[in-house]
């Protein structure tokens, strides 16, 4: 992640619809499948807004990030157990110590995602859960992804393959952020005809549009309680250990 993007994230993640809605989805799964108190590890903490939210809900939290600036944000927010670490290297936690592990839009940033997931598997308790989100559809890969340092976008099939290779069993998997897919398709089509470099900044929206998008995400999240959303710009998955590492 570029440093400028990290600073932007620190300013937006408590109010911007995309960050808030993703955190609500993840928090709902945490409360249902691994309720507090418990030990939650986040891989790729960004500016630590998620960890702060988990801590406020009663979890003991810890985080890893490759950027020293991300760790500084964590400590500024009162999260002591955070450290600089490459997620592709063995994690500095005891085996089977975590009740839950969260990596939100992280494994698309690493060259060897299965290795990261195997380290997460090792740190997870036998009855623990792992929550992951990734960007969807490789055919949408473009300047936005390159600016963010993505190696790939995911299909559900590839997502399932990578997690299974790490010894994880899927409990839930669904697309989310379906309501902005038409706009994204329009933007990608325009870029093919009028290519231009693009920064990693999130699109700016007015307060009322921000509220509208958050309401759409809330409605979509209610749907995921009963049905799988068939399409969307992201994929969210909930996993547990299968103890069958490839």
C-alpha positions in Angstrom: 0.0 0.0 0.0 1.3 3.5 -0.9 1.8 5.7 2.1 -0.6 8.3 0.8 -3.3 5.7 0.5 -2.7 4.7 4.1 -3.1 8.3 5.3 -6.3 8.6 3.3 -7.5 5.3 4.8 -7.0 6.7 8.3 -9.2 9.7 7.5 -12.0 7.7 5.8 -12.4 4.4 7.5 -14.6 5.5 10.3 -17.1 7.3 8.0 -16.7 6.2 4.4 -19.5 3.8 3.4 -17.2 1.1 1.9 -15.1 0.8 5.1 -18.0 1.0 7.5 -20.1 -1.5 5.6 -17.3 -4.0 5.3 -16.6 -3.7 9.0 -20.3 -4.2 9.8 -20.4 -7.4 7.7 -17.3 -8.8 9.4 -18.4 -7.8 12.9 -21.7 -9.6 12.4 -19.9 -12.8 11.5 -17.5 -12.4 14.5 -20.4 -11.9 16.9 -22.2 -14.9 15.5 -19.3 -17.4 15.2 -16.7 -16.2 17.7 -18.3 -13.8 20.2 -16.3 -11.8 22.6 -14.4 -12.2 24.8 -11.7 -13.8 22.6 -8.4 -13.2 20.9 -8.6 -11.7 17.4 -5.6 -11.3 15.1 -5.8 -9.0 12.1 -3.4 -9.5 9.2 -2.8 -6.2 7.4 -4.2 -3.7 9.8 -4.1 -0.5 7.7 -4.7 2.4 10.0 -6.1 0.0 12.7 -9.7 1.1 12.6 -10.9 -2.4 12.5 -8.8 -3.5 15.5 -10.0 -0.5 17.5 -13.6 -1.5 16.7 -13.0 -5.1 17.8 -11.3 -4.0 21.0 -14.3 -1.8 21.9 -16.5 -4.8 21.5 -14.5 -6.7 24.2 -11.9 -8.7 22.2 -8.3 -8.9 22.9 -6.6 -7.8 19.7 -3.3 -8.1 17.9 -2.2 -7.1 14.4 0.5 -7.4 11.8 1.4 -5.2 8.9 4.4 -4.8 6.7 4.3 -1.0 6.9 5.8 0.7 10.0 3.4 3.6 9.5 0.5 1.3 9.9 1.9 0.1 13.2 2.3 3.7 14.3 -1.4 4.3 13.6 -2.2 1.2 15.7 -0.2 2.4 18.7 -1.7 5.9 18.4 -5.1 4.3 18.7 -4.2 2.4 21.9 -3.5 -1.0 20.2 -0.3 -2.2 21.9 0.0 -5.7 20.4 0.8 -4.7 16.8 4.1 -5.2 15.0 5.8 -4.9 11.6 5.7 -8.3 10.0 5.6 -9.9 6.5 2.5 -12.1 6.5 4.3 -14.5 4.1 6.7 -15.4 6.9 5.8 -17.5 10.0 3.5 -15.5 12.3 4.9 -14.4 15.7 2.0 -16.1 17.7 1.8 -19.4 19.5 0.1 -22.2 17.5 -3.6 -22.4 18.1 -3.8 -19.1 20.1 -6.4 -17.1 18.1 -10.2 -17.4 18.4 -10.5 -15.5 15.1 -8.3 -14.1 12.4 -9.4 -11.3 10.0 -7.7 -10.3 6.8 -9.8 -7.8 4.8 -8.6 -7.1 1.3 -5.1 -8.4 2.1 -4.2 -11.6 0.3 -4.6 -10.1 -3.1 -1.6 -7.9 -2.2 0.8 -10.9 -1.6 2.6 -13.0 -4.2 2.1 -16.3 -2.2 -1.4 -16.1 -0.6 -1.6 -19.8 0.3 1.5 -19.4 2.4 -0.1 -16.5 4.3 -3.2 -18.6 4.8 -1.2 -21.6 6.1 0.4 -19.3 8.7 -3.0 -18.1 9.7 -4.2 -21.7 10.0 -1.3 -22.5 12.4 -2.2 -19.5 14.7 -5.9 -20.4 14.8 -7.5 -22.6 17.5 -9.2 -25.8 16.3 -12.6 -24.2 16.8 -11.6 -20.8 15.6 -12.7 -18.9 12.4 -11.0 -16.9 9.7 -12.8 -14.1 7.9 -11.5 -12.9 4.5 -12.5 -10.4 1.9 -11.0 -10.1 -1.5 -11.8 -8.1 -4.7 -13.8 -10.0 -7.3 -13.4 -10.8 -11.0 -9.9 -10.9 -12.6 -11.5 -9.4 -15.8 -12.0 -6.2 -13.8 -8.3 -5.9 -13.0 -7.1 -2.5 -14.0 -5.3 0.7 -13.0 -7.0 0.8 -9.6 -5.6 -2.6 -8.8 -2.1 -1.7 -10.1 -2.1 1.5 -8.0 -3.1 -0.6 -4.9 -0.4 -3.2 -5.5 -2.8 -6.1 -6.3 -1.4 -9.3 -7.7 -4.8 -10.5 -8.6 -8.6 -10.2 -8.3 -10.4 -13.4 -7.3 -13.1 -15.6 -8.6 -15.0 -17.7 -6.1 -13.4 -20.8 -7.5 -9.8 -19.5 -7.0 -10.7 -18.2 -3.6 -12.0 -21.6 -2.6 -8.9 -23.3 -4.1 -6.4 -21.1 -2.2 -8.2 -21.5 1.1 -8.6 -25.2 0.7 -4.9 -25.6 -0.1 -4.2 -23.9 3.3 -6.3 -26.4 5.1 -9.4 -24.2 5.5 -13.0 -25.3 5.2 -15.6 -22.8 3.9 -18.6 -22.1 6.2 -19.9 -19.1 4.2 -18.9 -17.4 1.0 -20.8 -14.6 -0.8 -20.3 -11.7 -3.1 -20.9 -8.3 -1.6 -21.0 -4.7 -2.9 -23.3 -5.8 -5.7 -25.1 -2.5 -6.0 -22.0 -0.6 -7.3 -21.1 -3.3 -9.9 -22.9 -1.6 -12.8 -21.0 1.6 -12.1 -17.7 -0.2 -12.0 -18.5 -1.9 -15.3 -19.2 1.4 -16.9 -15.9 2.9 -15.6 -13.9 -0.1 -16.8 -15.5 0.1 -20.2 -14.7 3.8 -20.4 -11.1 3.2 -19.4 -10.6 0.6 -22.2 -11.6 3.3 -24.8 -9.9 6.2 -23.0 -7.0 4.7 -21.0 -5.4 6.9 -18.4 -3.4 6.4 -15.2 -5.4 6.2 -12.0 -4.5 6.8 -8.4 -5.5 4.6 -5.5 -7.8 7.2 -4.0 -11.4 6.2 -3.1 -14.0 8.0 -5.2 -15.3 11.1 -3.3 -19.0 11.1 -2.6 -21.3 13.6 -1.0 -22.7 13.0 2.5 -26.1 12.0 1.2 -24.7 9.6 -1.3 -22.5 8.1 1.4 -25.6 7.5 3.5 -27.4 6.0 0.5 -24.6 3.6 -0.3 -24.4 2.6 3.4 -28.1 1.9 3.4 -27.7 -0.2 0.3 -24.9 -2.2 2.0 -27.0 -2.7 5.1 -29.9 -4.1 3.0 -27.5 -6.4 1.1 -26.0 -7.6 4.4 -29.5 -8.6 5.6 -29.9 -10.6 2.4 -26.6 -12.5 3.1 -28.2 -13.8 6.3 -30.5 -16.0 4.2 -29.1 -16.1 0.6 -25.8 -15.9 -1.2 -25.4 -12.7 -3.2 -24.6 -13.9 -6.7 -22.4 -11.0 -7.9 -20.5 -8.1 -6.5 -17.2 -6.3 -6.6 -15.9 -8.2 -3.6 -16.1 -11.7 -2.1 -16.4 -12.4 1.6 -15.7 -15.7 3.2 -15.9 -17.4 6.6 -13.7 -20.4 7.2 -12.6 -22.8 9.8 -9.7 -25.4 10.0 -10.2 -28.6 8.2 -6.9 -30.0 9.3 -6.2 -31.2 5.8 -3.4 -29.0 4.6 -2.3 -29.7 1.0 
